[in-house]
């Protein structure tokens, strides 16, 4: 298996486990907000450093 595929899959599993943990603790809204903010920041930074 390619190391990049392994890494991608590990990060994907970690994200899913984090989602499950947030549901258990009741922090889903906070997690979704942070994810949206992170994606928006990423888009802005991508445009700046293009």
HUFENRA-V672113 format. One record per residue. RES is the residue in one letter. SS is DSSP state (~ for helix, > for strand, _ for the rest). PSI is psi in radians with two decimals (* if undefined). OMEGA is omega in whole degrees, -180 to 180 (NA if undefined). Layout:
# HUFENRA-V672113
RES|SS|PSI|OMEGA / RES|SS|PSI|OMEGA
This chain:
# HUFENRA-V672113
X|_|2.39|178 / X|_|2.44|-177 / X|~|-0.60|179 / X|~|-0.66|178 / X|~|-0.73|179 / X|~|-0.80|-180 / X|~|-0.79|180 / X|~|-0.78|-179 / X|~|-0.66|178 / X|~|-0.75|178 / X|~|-0.67|179 / X|~|-0.78|179 / X|~|-0.74|180 / X|~|-0.70|180 / X|~|-0.73|179 / X|~|-0.76|178 / X|~|-0.65|177 / X|~|-0.68|178 / X|~|-0.76|179 / X|~|-0.75|179 / X|~|-0.70|179 / X|~|-0.68|178 / X|~|-0.75|-180 / X|~|-0.70|-176 / X|~|-0.23|180 / X|_|0.45|-179 / X|_|0.53|-174 / X|~|-0.79|-178 / X|~|-0.75|180 / X|~|-0.72|-179 / X|~|-0.77|179 / X|~|-0.75|179 / X|~|-0.76|179 / X|~|-0.68|-180 / X|~|-0.75|179 / X|~|-0.76|180 / X|~|-0.69|179 / X|~|-0.72|179 / X|~|-0.71|179 / X|~|-0.74|178 / X|~|-0.73|179 / X|~|-0.74|180 / X|~|-0.74|180 / X|~|-0.79|-180 / X|~|-0.64|178 / X|~|-0.71|180 / X|~|-0.63|-180 / X|~|-0.69|-174 / X|_|0.46|-179 / X|_|*|NA
